[in-house]
Amino acid sequence: MGPTKSAVVDRLAGNVLRLARLERGMTQRELADVAGVAQSTIARIESGARQPSLPLLARVLAAIDLEMRICLVALRRTRRCARRD
């Protein structure tokens, strides 16, 4: 993976988190309080300065009623992950 793709991947969690938080009309502080983390933690994740662990990301996403799901597929396949509702 080249440096450009690496930078995009590094900021993926932060971008997803920011969009979800804004969609719910929450401030970073409100999300932090609900998730039980410092506001600075949310800010660092959203800015890409911190890569959250999976358990931390799952906890923060759960605070805004989202569930993290990971789907593994073969690298060369174009099929998307199936949704289970």
Buried (B, 14 or more C-beta within 10 A) or exposed (E): EEEEEEEEEEBEBBEBBBEBBEEEEBEBEBBBBBBEBEBEBBBBBBEBEBBBEEEBBBBBBEBBEBEBEEEEEEEEEEEEEEEEE
